[in-house]
Amino acid sequence: MIELTGFWFPEHSSAQATAVLELDQQTYRLQVDVQVLQGQQDRLSFSHRIGNIPRRITFADGSVFVCEDNDAIDRWLLQTKHSDGRHHLLHRLESQWRWVILSVIVVIMVSGGFIWKGIPWISTEIARSMPVGVYQKLGSGTLAGLDKWILGDSVQSDEVRARINQRFERILESIDQDEYRFQLHFRSMKNLANAFALPSGDIVVTDALLELAENDEEIDSVLMHEIAHVVLRHSLQQIIHSSALTVIITLLLGDATALSNIVIALPAFLLKSSYSRQHETEADDYALEKMVQAGIDPVHFANMMRKFMALETAGSAIAKSTPPKENKINNYLSSHPATEERIRHALEYGKY
């Protein structure tokens, strides 16, 4: 049994009275002047220990006993295995720097592992499990927003559009992909050579990219690559990865309004084409395999990569002598990694 001296406060009152609290294995006895309160010790609630701040012991009736003898309280909590005794372990950890440092290291390692491996895996699984209807919802309105703020009308002739659309339809037939409603859109984007795909299957190609290609097969290779990003659900994976916490909360709480954050992020992501190296490799492999099956030589993809790389080099040179607002050169490879490696891979693929 222990005996503690402190102050007792009635519920909802700042008036205090000197009191003595006796604690044993099963019961407690509080004496305040001539008044005595008794009961089972498991009805008591002990505040966490924070340094040497006086402890608060709350009774079932709401009254509070305050005592400065933290060590005696901790010993009693451990001896009786009271449910509040676990806070003593927390205090011991907080009082020893080596445990604090170790805890910080462990938290950093676990958090880093989750961010590096966990979130990408979760993003992939969520993207793969979502029905195509969700992709259509995310894609709706995005192109309209891009048309309003970023993209312009294409100046390509009807004949050119019809020819490329016809080849696009043949590509879709060769990949046997009926899950998505693919649609090709022609746009201008100042002098930017670019192509990107919305999760819904809408693919945008700019006039500058069409003019950059020397033949239709080179255009086909780029379109096949963008189709791959849609089929493999890369764009949504990247957006979910960037909005991981929002998506997780959405799935847990069923708050569909959180999807608006993804819709807001979608246009910027598409224009930046910020796919990961792994996603680019997966899309290349898919596109090159389908090109071979469709009778399109992968060398055309390699040739387009060379053209994009040349634009990248030219853009870098101009950027050094041109103010950012005047620098209009950008292209399909602005954030696509390891271009030379991808060219070699396409050429190797064409040998088989």
N, C-alpha and C positions, 0 to 999 in steps of 0.2 A: 504494500500500500504506500502511496505517496500523499503528502500534504502540501498544497499550494496556497500561497497567500496572494491576493490580488484585489481587484475591484469588480463589483457586480453592478450591471446596469439593467433595470427593468426594460421590457419591450417598449419601443417607441418613446424612450425617455433618455435624457442626458444626465439625469441625476445618478450619482454613483454612491456606492456604499462599500466599505471595507468588508471583505469576505474571505472565508477559508473553504477550499474545495478539497475533499478527500476522495481519492480514487483507488479502488482495488481491482481485482481481476474481473469482477462482474458488475459492480455497482458504484455509484457515486453518492456523496453526501455534501451538500452545500449549506454552510451556516452563514447567515447574514443577520447580525445582531441576534435577536431571539428567534428569527425565522429559520426553519430548516427545510431544505428541498432534497428529496432523495429519488433515485430511480436507477434504471439499468444503464450501464456505461455506453451501450451501443446506440443510445438515443442522443448521445452527445456528438457535436460536429466541431472538428478542430480546423482552424485556418492553416494555410500553408505556412511553413517557416520561411521567412525572408530575412536573412542576416540575424540581427538581434532585436528586430521589431517585436514588441509584445504580442503574444498569441491571443487569439479570440476563441473562446469555447462557447458555442451556442447551445442553449437548452431547447427542449421540445416546445416550451411555451414562448420562445422567442427572446427570452432574456439572455444576456451575454456576461461571461466572466472573462476578465482580461488579466493576464499574468505574464511576468517577464522571465520566468524560469523556463526558458526554452529547452535546455538540456534535460531537465527532469521530465518534462512532457514527452520529449522524444524517446527517452528510455522507457517510459511507461507505454507509449504507443507500440514500441517494438516488442515489449514483454507480453502485452495482451493481444498482439496481432490485430489491433483495431484497424478498421478499413482506411482510416486516415493516416496510418503509419507509413504508407508508401511515399508520402511527401517528405519524410525524413531522408529517404534515399536520394530524392531530387536535391535536397539541400546539401547533402554530402557531395554530390557530383558538382554542384555549383560552387562549392567551397574549395575544390581542388582543380587547379588550372590544367593539370595534365589531362584530366577527364574532359574538361571544357574544350581543350584543343583537339583531343581525339574525337569528341562528338562533332566538332565543326568539320573536321576532315572527313568523317563518315558521311555527314550530311552533304558535303560538297560532292563526294564521290557518288553517292546514291543519286543526288539530283542531276549530276552530270551524265551519269549512265542513263537515267530516264530521258533526259533531253536528247542525248546523242543516239540512243537506241530505242528507248521506249516509245517516245512520241512518234517517230517515223513508222514504227511497226503498227501502233494504234491507228495512225492516219491511213496507212495502207489498208488495214482491215476494215475500217469504217467506210472508206471509199469503195472497196470491193463489195461490201454488203448493202450499200444503198441502191435502191431500185432506180432504173433509168428515168422514171418520172421525176425524181428529185433533181437529176441532171438537167432535165428540160426546164424545170422551174428556175434553177440557178442561171441557165443560159438565157431565159426570156428576159428581155429588158436590157441585158448587158450590151448587146450589139447596138441597140437604139441609143444607149448612152455614149458608146464609142463614136457612133455616127454624129452625134450632136456636138461632141467636144474635141474629138481627135481625128476621125477619119473624114475623107471627102469622097465625092462621087468619082467613079472610075471614068477615065477617058478612052478606055479600050473600046474598039468597035464591037458591034453586035456579032460580027463574024468571028472575031477572035474569042469572045466570051463563049459563043456557041461551040466552037471547036474544043476549047479547054474543058468546058462542061461535059461534052460528049466523052472525052478521054477520062474525065473524072468518074463518070458513070461506069465506064468499063473497068476502072480500077476497083470500084466498089463491088462490082460483080465478081471480080477475081478474088477478093478477100472473103466473100461469103459472110458478110456481117450485117444481119438484119435487125440487130438490137437497137441501133441508133438511126436516127433520121438525119443522115449527113446532107449538108447543103453547102455549096460553094458560093462565096460572096466576093465580088470584085470591088476594091476600094482604092483610093489614092491616099497617100500619107506623106505629103510634101515629096521629098525625093528619097524616102526611106524604103529600102528593099526589105520587106518583112512578110512573114506568114505566121498565123497563129490559129489555134483551134479552141473553141469554147467547149466546156464539158458536154454540152448538149449535142455536139456533132456539127455545129456551124463552123466552117473554116473560112478564114479571111485571108486573101492574098492581095498584095498591093501591086499597083501598076509598075513600080520601080523593079519589083522582083521579076515580073513577067518580061520586062525589057532587058533585064540582066541575063535571062536564060537565052541560050543560043538555039535551043530546039525544044519541042514539046516534052521529050523524055526527061529533060532536066527539071521541067515544071512538075512532071509526074512524080519524080523522086522526092521533091519537097512536099508535095501533097500527101504522098504515102507516109512520109515521116510524121506529118501532123495528124493523119488518121491514126497512126500508132499511139500518139499521146492520148487520143480520145479513147480508143479501145482499151488501153492499159490504164486508163483513169489517172493519168499523171497530174493533170492540172488541179483536179480536186484534191488529190493527195497533198500537193504542195500547199494549197490554200488551207486545208485542214491542219497541216503541220504548223502553218503560221498562226492559225487561230485555234490551236489545240484546246486551250482552256475553255474557250467559248463553246466549241463543239461538244466537249465532254459534259459541260454544264447543261447544254441543250439536251443531250441524250439522257442524262440523269433526271432532269427536272421536266423534260418535255416542253421546254419553252421554244416554240417554233420561231418566235420573233428574233432569236439570236442568229438565225440564218441570214438576217439582213446584213450582219457584219461581214459575212463571207461574200455576199453579193457586192458590197462596197469595195472589197479588196480585189475582186475578180478582174476588173478592167486593168488596173495597174499591173497586176501579175502577168496578164496576157501580153501586154505591150512590152514588158521587161523580158518575157520569155525565160524566167529564172528557174528553169528546171535543174534538178540536181544532176551530177555526173552520172549517177546510176540510172536515172530516168532517161537521160540522153542515150546512154548505151543500150538500154532496153528498147527504146524507140528505134534506134538505128538497126538493131538486130531484127526487129519485127519488120521494119520497112524493107530492109535488104532481102530478107527471106521472101516476102511477098512480091518484090520486084522480080526476083529470079523466077518465081512461079508464074508471074504475068508476062515473062519474056522481055523484061526491061533490064538492060545491062546496068549493074551497080556503078559502073564507071561514070554514069551521068550524075549520080549523087556526089561522087568524088569531085567531078568537075564543078558542080554548084558550090561545094564547100571551098574549092580553090577561089572561086569568084567572090564568095563572101569574105574569105580571108584577105583578099586583095583590097576589098572595100574597107575592111577593118584597119588594115595598114594605112590606107589613104586617110581614113577618118582620124586615126591617131596623129598623123602628120599635120593635118589641118587643125586639129584641136589645139596643138601647141602654139599656133599663131593666130587663132580665131577666138574671140570672146565666146563664152558658153552659149549665150543667147543667140549667136549668129551661126553656131556650128550645127548644121543641119544633117550631117552625115551620121547615119546609124544603119545597122543592118541586122540581118537574121542571126548573126553570130555575136551580137553585142554581149551576151552573157553565156553563150554555149561553150563549154570547156573543151580543151585538148583537140582543136580542129585538125591539126596534122595527124594526130593519132586516129581520128575518125576517117580521114581520107585514106590512110593506109589500110584501115579495117575494111572500107568499102572496096578498095582495089583487090584485097585478098579474097573478099567474098565473091568477087566477080570471076575468080579463077575456078570456082567449083561448079 
